[in-house]
Amino acid sequence: MRSENTPFVGGPLDGRVLPVLVGMTGQPPKTYEIPVPNDDGRPPTLHVYRRVPARVSRLGLPSGWKYEYVPEEQREVQGRRKWPWTK
């Protein structure tokens, strides 16, 4: 499998560059979830990052990707789909 060094912005991994496996199209996954275990026996804390373009060319095409931290408040809104017939 091929990997790509991808920077992380915000959250606990701010400023780090980690190798992320890319798919068959050469793009990393849209979301990157990192479970962090807790010492007191509770379920692990889940940190979620969303893929965004790192740079955009003059033609509007992305060249490279980075991951931005998604706060817990925005995760619920992001996961819901808005179907046109549910109004």
C-alpha positions as CSV (number, residue, x, y, z in Angstrom):
1,M,0.0,0.0,0.0
2,R,1.1,3.5,-0.7
3,S,1.2,6.2,1.9
4,E,1.4,10.0,1.8
5,N,2.8,12.3,4.4
6,T,-0.2,14.5,5.5
7,P,-0.1,17.5,7.9
8,F,-2.7,17.7,10.7
9,V,-4.1,21.1,11.8
10,G,-5.8,21.7,15.2
11,G,-6.6,19.3,18.0
12,P,-4.1,17.1,19.8
13,L,-2.1,16.4,16.6
14,D,-1.6,20.0,15.6
15,G,1.6,20.6,13.6
16,R,2.4,16.9,13.1
17,V,2.9,15.2,9.8
18,L,1.9,11.6,9.7
19,P,2.0,9.0,6.9
20,V,-1.6,8.2,5.8
21,L,-2.5,5.3,3.6
22,V,-4.1,6.4,0.3
23,G,-6.7,4.5,-1.7
24,M,-6.8,3.3,-5.2
25,T,-7.5,6.9,-6.5
26,G,-4.4,8.2,-4.7
27,Q,-6.4,10.2,-2.2
28,P,-6.4,9.8,1.6
29,P,-9.7,9.0,3.4
30,K,-12.2,11.8,3.9
31,T,-12.2,11.5,7.7
32,Y,-9.4,10.2,10.0
33,E,-10.5,9.0,13.4
34,I,-8.0,8.5,16.3
35,P,-9.2,6.6,19.4
36,V,-7.2,7.6,22.5
37,P,-7.6,5.1,25.4
38,N,-8.6,6.4,28.9
39,D,-6.9,5.3,32.1
40,D,-10.0,5.0,34.2
41,G,-11.7,2.3,32.1
42,R,-14.1,4.5,30.2
43,P,-14.5,4.1,26.5
44,P,-11.7,5.6,24.4
45,T,-11.9,9.3,23.4
46,L,-12.4,9.7,19.7
47,H,-10.6,12.6,17.8
48,V,-11.9,13.2,14.3
49,Y,-10.1,15.0,11.5
50,R,-11.7,16.0,8.1
51,R,-9.7,16.1,4.8
52,V,-9.4,19.5,3.2
53,P,-7.3,20.7,0.2
54,A,-3.9,21.9,1.4
55,R,-3.4,24.2,-1.7
56,V,-5.6,25.1,-4.5
57,S,-4.2,26.0,-8.0
58,R,-5.3,28.8,-10.1
59,L,-7.7,26.5,-11.9
60,G,-9.4,25.5,-8.6
61,L,-7.8,22.0,-8.5
62,P,-6.4,20.8,-5.1
63,S,-2.8,19.9,-5.0
64,G,-2.2,17.9,-1.8
65,W,-4.4,17.4,1.3
66,K,-4.3,18.2,5.0
67,Y,-6.6,17.2,7.9
68,E,-8.4,19.7,10.1
69,Y,-9.7,18.9,13.5
70,V,-13.5,18.6,13.9
71,P,-14.7,19.7,17.4
72,E,-17.2,17.4,19.1
73,E,-20.0,20.0,18.7
74,Q,-19.7,19.9,14.9
75,R,-19.6,16.1,14.5
76,E,-23.3,15.6,15.0
77,V,-24.2,18.2,12.4
78,Q,-21.7,16.9,9.9
79,G,-23.0,13.3,10.1
80,R,-26.6,14.0,9.2
81,R,-27.7,14.0,5.6
82,K,-30.3,16.4,4.2
83,W,-32.6,14.6,1.8
84,P,-34.8,16.8,-0.4
85,W,-37.9,14.9,0.4
86,T,-37.6,15.2,4.2
87,K,-38.9,18.8,4.4
